[in-house]
Amino acid sequence: MKVPARFVPSWPSPLRGPWLTSVFAVALLVGIPLLFLTGLVSYTAYNPDLAPVNDMTPDKGVLGFYLLAWPTDPYWLYRVTQGVHVTLGVVLVPVLLAKLWSVAPKLFARPPVRSPGHALDRLSLLLLVGGALFEFATGILNIQLNYIFPGSFYPLHFYGAWVFIGAFVVHVALRLPRTVRALRGRDFRAELRTPRARTVPEPPDTTGLVSRTPGPPTVSRRGALGMVGLGSVVLFVVTAGQSIGGPVRGTALLAPHGRNPGPGPNGFQINKGVAATGVRARDIGPDWRLTVRGGGRESVLTREELERLPQHRADLPIACVEGWSTSDQRWEGVRLVDLAALVGLGHAPPAVYVESAQRHGSFRAVALRDNQVRDPRSLLALRVNGAVLSPDHGHPARIIVPGAPGVMNTKWVRRLSFGESSWPV
């Protein structure tokens, strides 16, 4: 059935065409696989196969085929990979929007379905475009701590990523030859030298991207690419500082935890403080005790008794899934391996189950692998930068482990259970 002309958008921009679409496609072809891989790295860092408390996606099945023991070296690994993941995701937003604009005639073609084969193609585009918008939207909402989507971010983003990357791989396999031909058909440097007055539509072809009724250009292709590039640069500037830290943290206008966390030894970013987690004053007051279990034994210590144990230092950052991180902070406390020794497991400490005084929210209990426990920089920290931990930073005691995501560095620790046989059911 023929669609009346008044219902068919004219799409008059003379800029649209296979070449411009292909330029945006190449940028996404580089960026999206890197986003996906750094996302898988972030997922691995939680050690989801170690214990149910670490696993926000228990039904992942074969999608967890690549999981391995998360290392503690280099200690900055998670800070870098998650910083790249979040910053790159934000930077690619203008490119994604420009790519969708460039193919709008295809997305809103009339009639929407012309044949069974065309229906399959449209379905693949629905998964591709819908998956892209879903992943970018949930990711940006998460880094801004705006959880307006239904359900938990972790499974939504994880399963959505697999749907999106599947559609992306199929799309690349089908469209890559066409993209290469389009890029070879025009000189990139010549396009960058072409002003608006000499900008003309691309030659008509079968893609349906070139306007049949082009209007006069309001900007050159050089200008369009420049605007997209400038948008990405601006977003990089106002985002990357939260991961890089130091003097450039002040440029991170989009940082969810603010650019100035305050003065003093405890003056660095936090994710959630005592008010947001239900930790009560009596839970972390003078009557607080640490219980250490393992090997059929149990030891209960006050904070003063912990302070009399050998104290060690480690200079480590805090890095969070939202992409922000601190610079290296100097932590002081008792090595986890020394705490394992209190229950007779110091020679080969096993994995540990860490429980917090936190009363609600995810990761109020986590499990750490044996390689994390055995690292001499893994501490039950009592001080930071020479001062006693503030309540919001985990007083009376918190975990600090090199290379671990921020939520795995449990605050307000009340119990350590070494060895899976001592873990709560």
C-alpha positions as CSV (number, residue, x, y, z in Angstrom):
1,M,0.0,0.0,0.0
2,K,1.3,3.4,-0.9
3,V,1.7,5.9,1.9
4,P,0.3,9.4,1.1
5,A,3.1,11.9,0.5
6,R,1.9,14.1,3.4
7,F,2.8,11.4,5.8
8,V,6.3,10.9,4.5
9,P,8.9,13.2,6.1
10,S,11.0,15.0,3.5
11,W,14.3,14.9,5.4
12,P,15.7,17.9,3.5
13,S,19.2,18.2,5.0
14,P,21.8,17.9,2.2
15,L,24.4,16.7,4.6
16,R,22.9,13.2,5.1
17,G,24.4,10.4,3.1
18,P,26.5,7.3,3.3
19,W,29.7,9.1,3.8
20,L,28.7,11.2,6.8
21,T,27.0,8.3,8.4
22,S,30.1,6.2,7.9
23,V,32.3,8.7,9.6
24,F,30.1,8.6,12.7
25,A,30.0,4.8,12.4
26,V,33.8,4.4,12.5
27,A,34.0,6.4,15.7
28,L,31.4,4.1,17.2
29,L,33.0,1.1,15.8
30,V,36.1,1.9,17.8
31,G,34.4,3.2,21.0
32,I,31.6,0.7,21.5
33,P,33.7,-2.5,21.7
34,L,36.0,-0.7,24.2
35,L,32.9,0.3,26.2
36,F,31.8,-3.3,26.2
37,L,35.1,-4.8,27.1
38,T,35.7,-2.3,30.0
39,G,32.2,-3.1,31.2
40,L,33.0,-6.8,31.3
41,V,36.2,-5.9,33.2
42,S,34.1,-4.0,35.7
43,Y,31.7,-6.9,36.1
44,T,34.6,-9.3,36.7
45,A,36.1,-7.0,39.4
46,Y,33.1,-7.9,41.7
47,N,34.1,-11.6,41.7
48,P,30.4,-12.5,41.1
49,D,31.2,-16.2,40.9
50,L,32.7,-16.2,44.4
51,A,29.5,-15.7,46.5
52,P,25.9,-14.8,46.0
53,V,26.3,-11.5,47.8
54,N,28.7,-10.4,45.1
55,D,26.4,-11.5,42.2
56,M,23.7,-9.1,41.0
57,T,23.0,-11.3,38.0
58,P,22.6,-14.9,39.3
59,D,20.9,-16.0,36.1
60,K,23.7,-15.0,33.8
61,G,24.6,-18.6,32.9
62,V,27.0,-18.8,29.9
63,L,27.3,-15.0,29.9
64,G,29.8,-15.4,32.8
65,F,32.1,-17.6,30.8
66,Y,35.0,-15.2,30.9
67,L,35.1,-14.7,34.7
68,L,38.4,-15.0,36.5
69,A,40.0,-14.2,39.9
70,W,40.3,-10.4,40.0
71,P,43.9,-9.4,40.6
72,T,45.3,-6.9,43.1
73,D,48.0,-5.7,40.7
74,P,48.3,-3.2,39.2
75,Y,46.5,-1.5,42.1
76,W,45.1,1.2,39.9
77,L,43.5,-1.2,37.4
78,Y,39.9,-0.7,38.3
79,R,40.4,3.0,38.6
80,V,41.6,3.2,35.0
81,T,39.3,0.7,33.4
82,Q,36.1,2.1,35.0
83,G,37.3,5.7,34.4
84,V,37.7,4.9,30.7
85,H,34.3,3.1,30.6
86,V,32.4,6.0,32.1
87,T,34.2,8.8,30.4
88,L,34.1,7.2,27.0
89,G,30.4,6.5,27.4
90,V,29.7,10.1,28.1
91,V,32.0,11.3,25.3
92,L,30.3,9.1,22.7
93,V,26.9,10.6,23.4
94,P,27.1,13.3,20.7
95,V,28.5,10.8,18.2
96,L,25.6,8.4,18.9
97,L,23.0,11.1,18.6
98,A,24.7,12.4,15.4
99,K,24.7,8.9,13.9
100,L,21.0,8.4,14.7
101,W,20.2,11.8,13.1
102,S,22.2,10.8,10.0
103,V,20.1,7.6,9.5
104,A,16.7,9.1,10.6
105,P,15.3,8.6,7.1
106,K,15.9,4.8,7.4
107,L,14.6,4.6,11.0
108,F,11.4,6.4,10.1
109,A,10.9,4.9,6.6
110,R,7.3,4.5,5.4
111,P,5.9,1.9,5.2
112,P,7.9,0.5,8.2
113,V,7.8,-3.0,6.9
114,R,7.7,-4.0,3.2
115,S,8.5,-7.7,3.3
116,P,9.5,-10.6,5.7
117,G,13.1,-9.9,5.0
118,H,12.7,-6.2,5.7
119,A,10.8,-7.0,8.9
120,L,13.9,-8.9,10.1
121,D,16.1,-6.0,9.2
122,R,13.8,-3.6,11.1
123,L,13.8,-5.9,14.1
124,S,17.6,-5.9,14.2
125,L,17.6,-2.1,14.0
126,L,15.1,-2.0,16.9
127,L,17.5,-4.1,19.0
128,L,20.5,-2.0,17.9
129,V,19.0,1.4,18.4
130,G,16.9,0.5,21.4
131,G,19.9,-1.3,23.0
132,A,22.1,1.7,22.4
133,L,19.7,4.2,23.9
134,F,19.0,1.9,26.8
135,E,22.6,1.3,27.7
136,F,23.7,4.9,27.3
137,A,20.6,6.2,29.3
138,T,21.0,3.7,32.2
139,G,24.7,4.3,32.3
140,I,24.4,8.1,32.5
141,L,21.6,7.9,35.0
142,N,23.7,5.6,37.2
143,I,26.7,7.9,37.2
144,Q,24.4,10.8,38.2
145,L,22.9,8.6,41.0
146,N,19.5,9.1,39.4
147,Y,17.8,5.7,39.7
148,I,14.5,6.4,38.0
149,F,14.6,3.1,36.0
150,P,12.7,0.0,37.3
151,G,14.8,-2.6,38.9
152,S,18.5,-2.7,39.8
153,F,21.1,-1.0,37.6
154,Y,23.4,-4.0,37.6
155,P,21.2,-6.6,35.9
156,L,19.5,-4.1,33.6
157,H,22.8,-2.7,32.3
158,F,24.5,-6.2,32.2
159,Y,21.8,-8.0,30.2
160,G,21.1,-4.9,28.1
161,A,24.8,-4.8,27.1
162,W,24.7,-8.4,25.8
163,V,21.5,-7.7,23.7
164,F,23.1,-4.5,22.4
165,I,26.5,-6.0,21.5
166,G,24.8,-8.9,19.8
167,A,22.8,-6.6,17.6
168,F,25.9,-4.4,17.1
169,V,28.0,-7.3,15.9
170,V,25.3,-8.4,13.4
171,H,25.0,-4.8,12.2
172,V,28.7,-4.3,11.7
173,A,29.0,-7.6,9.8
174,L,26.2,-6.6,7.4
175,R,27.1,-2.9,7.0
176,L,30.9,-2.8,7.2
177,P,31.5,-3.3,3.4
178,R,29.1,-0.5,2.6
179,T,30.8,1.7,5.2
180,V,34.2,1.1,3.7
181,R,33.0,1.9,0.2
182,A,31.4,5.1,1.4
183,L,34.5,6.3,3.1
184,R,36.6,5.5,0.1
185,G,34.2,7.4,-2.1
186,R,35.0,10.8,-0.7
187,D,38.2,12.5,0.4
188,F,38.0,13.3,4.1
189,R,40.5,16.1,4.0
190,A,38.6,17.6,1.0
191,E,35.4,17.5,3.0
192,L,37.1,19.4,5.9
193,R,38.1,22.1,3.5
194,T,34.6,22.5,1.9
195,P,32.7,25.5,3.3
196,R,28.9,25.7,3.6
197,A,28.5,27.6,0.4
198,R,30.0,24.7,-1.6
199,T,28.3,21.9,0.4
200,V,26.2,19.8,-1.9
201,P,24.3,16.5,-1.3
202,E,26.0,13.2,-1.9
203,P,25.1,11.4,-5.1
204,P,21.8,9.5,-5.0
205,D,22.1,5.8,-4.1
206,T,20.1,2.9,-2.8
207,T,20.7,3.5,0.9
208,G,17.8,5.9,1.3
209,L,19.9,8.4,3.3
210,V,20.4,11.0,0.6
211,S,17.5,13.5,0.5
212,R,15.3,13.4,-2.6
213,T,14.3,17.1,-2.0
214,P,17.4,18.6,-0.4
215,G,17.2,22.1,1.0
216,P,20.0,24.7,1.2
217,P,22.7,23.7,3.8
218,T,22.7,25.6,7.1
219,V,26.1,24.1,8.0
220,S,28.9,22.3,6.1
221,R,29.8,18.7,6.8
222,R,33.0,20.1,8.3
223,G,30.8,22.2,10.6
224,A,28.7,19.2,11.5
225,L,31.7,17.1,12.4
226,G,33.2,20.0,14.3
227,M,30.0,20.5,16.4
228,V,29.9,16.8,17.3
229,G,33.6,16.8,18.1
230,L,33.3,19.9,20.2
231,G,30.4,18.4,22.1
232,S,32.5,15.3,22.9
233,V,35.5,17.5,24.0
234,V,33.3,19.5,26.3
235,L,31.8,16.4,27.8
236,F,35.3,15.0,28.3
237,V,36.4,18.1,30.1
238,V,33.4,18.2,32.5
239,T,33.6,14.4,33.2
240,A,37.1,13.1,33.1
241,G,38.3,15.1,36.1
242,Q,36.4,12.9,38.5
243,S,38.5,9.9,37.4
244,I,41.8,11.7,36.8
245,G,41.7,13.6,40.1
246,G,44.3,16.1,41.2
247,P,44.1,19.7,39.9
248,V,41.7,18.7,37.1
249,R,39.0,17.4,39.5
250,G,37.7,21.0,39.6
251,T,36.7,20.7,35.9
252,A,34.4,17.7,36.6
253,L,31.1,19.7,36.6
254,L,29.1,16.5,36.1
255,A,30.7,14.7,39.0
256,P,27.9,13.3,41.2
257,H,29.8,13.7,44.4
258,G,31.0,17.3,43.9
259,R,34.3,18.7,43.0
260,N,35.3,19.8,46.5
261,P,34.8,17.1,49.1
262,G,36.1,19.3,51.9
263,P,39.3,19.8,53.8
264,G,41.3,17.6,56.2
265,P,42.6,14.0,56.1
266,N,39.1,12.7,55.5
267,G,38.4,15.3,52.8
268,F,37.9,13.0,49.8
269,Q,34.8,11.6,48.0
270,I,32.4,9.2,49.5
271,N,29.6,7.2,47.8
272,K,27.2,6.7,50.7
273,G,27.5,7.9,54.2
274,V,26.0,6.8,57.5
275,A,22.7,8.7,56.9
276,A,22.1,6.9,53.6
277,T,22.8,3.4,54.8
278,G,20.9,3.1,58.1
279,V,24.1,2.8,60.2
280,R,23.2,3.9,63.8
281,A,25.4,5.7,66.2
282,R,25.3,2.7,68.6
283,D,26.4,0.4,65.8
284,I,29.8,2.2,65.5
285,G,30.1,3.7,69.0
286,P,32.3,2.7,71.9
287,D,30.5,-0.7,72.2
288,W,31.4,-1.7,68.7
289,R,33.2,-5.0,68.4
290,L,34.9,-6.9,65.5
291,T,34.2,-10.6,65.3
292,V,36.7,-12.7,63.4
293,R,35.7,-16.3,62.5
294,G,37.4,-19.2,60.8
295,G,38.8,-22.7,61.2
296,G,36.2,-23.4,63.9
297,R,37.6,-20.5,66.0
298,E,36.3,-17.1,66.9
299,S,38.0,-13.9,68.2
300,V,36.2,-10.7,69.3
301,L,38.2,-7.5,69.4
302,T,37.6,-3.9,70.5
303,R,39.0,-1.1,68.4
304,E,41.6,-0.5,71.1
305,E,42.7,-4.1,70.8
306,L,42.9,-3.7,67.0
307,E,45.1,-0.7,67.4
308,R,47.5,-2.8,69.6
309,L,48.0,-5.2,66.7
310,P,50.8,-4.6,64.2
311,Q,49.8,-1.6,62.0
312,H,50.7,-1.3,58.4
313,R,50.3,1.4,55.7
314,A,49.1,1.2,52.1
315,D,48.7,4.1,49.6
316,L,45.6,3.2,47.6
317,P,42.7,5.0,45.8
318,I,39.0,4.4,46.1
319,A,37.4,3.9,42.6
320,C,33.6,3.5,42.1
321,V,31.4,2.0,39.4
322,E,30.0,5.5,38.7
323,G,33.5,6.4,37.3
324,W,34.7,8.7,40.0
325,S,37.8,7.9,42.0
326,T,40.1,9.5,44.6
327,S,43.8,10.0,44.4
328,D,45.9,7.6,46.5
329,Q,45.1,7.9,50.2
330,R,47.4,6.7,53.0
331,W,45.5,4.0,54.9
332,E,46.7,2.5,58.2
333,G,45.4,-0.6,59.9
334,V,45.7,-4.3,60.4
335,R,46.5,-6.6,57.5
336,L,43.8,-9.1,56.6
337,V,46.3,-11.9,56.7
338,D,47.1,-11.0,60.3
339,L,43.5,-11.1,61.3
340,A,43.2,-14.5,59.6
341,A,46.1,-15.6,61.8
342,L,44.0,-14.8,64.9
343,V,41.9,-17.8,64.1
344,G,44.8,-20.0,63.0
345,L,44.6,-19.4,59.2
346,G,47.6,-17.1,58.8
347,H,49.8,-19.5,56.8
348,A,47.4,-19.7,53.8
349,P,44.4,-17.4,54.4
350,P,41.3,-18.4,52.5
351,A,38.6,-16.1,51.0
352,V,36.8,-13.9,53.5
353,Y,33.2,-12.9,54.0
354,V,32.9,-9.3,55.2
355,E,29.8,-8.0,57.0
356,S,29.0,-4.4,57.6
357,A,26.8,-2.6,60.2
358,Q,25.0,-1.1,57.2
359,R,21.3,-2.0,57.5
360,H,20.1,-1.7,53.9
361,G,21.3,-1.5,50.4
362,S,23.4,-3.7,48.1
363,F,26.9,-4.9,49.1
364,R,26.4,-4.6,52.9
365,A,28.1,-7.9,52.8
366,V,30.8,-9.0,50.3
367,A,33.2,-11.8,49.7
368,L,36.9,-11.3,48.9
369,R,39.1,-13.9,47.2
370,D,42.1,-15.5,48.8
371,N,44.5,-13.6,46.6
372,Q,43.0,-10.3,47.8
373,V,43.2,-11.4,51.5
374,R,46.9,-12.4,51.1
375,D,48.0,-9.2,49.5
376,P,50.0,-7.3,52.2
377,R,48.3,-4.1,51.2
378,S,44.9,-5.4,52.0
379,L,43.9,-3.9,55.3
380,L,41.2,-3.5,57.9
381,A,41.9,0.3,58.0
382,L,41.5,2.3,61.2
383,R,43.0,5.6,59.9
384,V,43.5,7.5,56.7
385,N,46.0,10.2,56.0
386,G,47.1,10.1,59.6
387,A,43.6,10.7,61.1
388,V,41.0,8.4,62.5
389,L,38.4,7.4,59.9
390,S,35.4,9.7,59.9
391,P,32.0,8.0,60.3
392,D,31.2,8.5,56.6
393,H,34.5,6.9,55.6
394,G,33.8,3.8,57.7
395,H,34.7,4.4,61.3
396,P,35.5,2.3,63.4
397,A,37.0,0.1,60.7
398,R,36.8,-0.5,56.9
399,I,38.2,-2.8,54.3
400,I,40.7,-1.4,51.8
401,V,41.9,-3.8,49.0
402,P,44.1,-2.9,46.1
403,G,42.3,-2.9,42.8
404,A,38.9,-3.6,44.2
405,P,35.7,-1.6,43.3
406,G,34.7,0.9,45.9
407,V,31.7,-1.1,47.1
408,M,34.0,-4.1,47.8
409,N,35.9,-1.9,50.3
410,T,33.3,-2.4,53.0
411,K,32.8,0.3,55.6
412,W,31.6,-0.1,59.2
413,V,32.9,-3.7,59.3
414,R,31.5,-5.8,62.2
415,R,32.4,-9.4,61.2
416,L,35.1,-11.2,59.1
417,S,34.5,-14.9,58.3
418,F,37.5,-16.7,56.8
419,G,36.9,-19.8,54.8
420,E,33.6,-20.7,53.1
421,S,32.7,-23.1,55.8
422,S,32.3,-20.2,58.2
423,W,30.2,-18.1,55.9
424,P,26.5,-17.4,56.6
425,V,24.2,-19.6,54.6
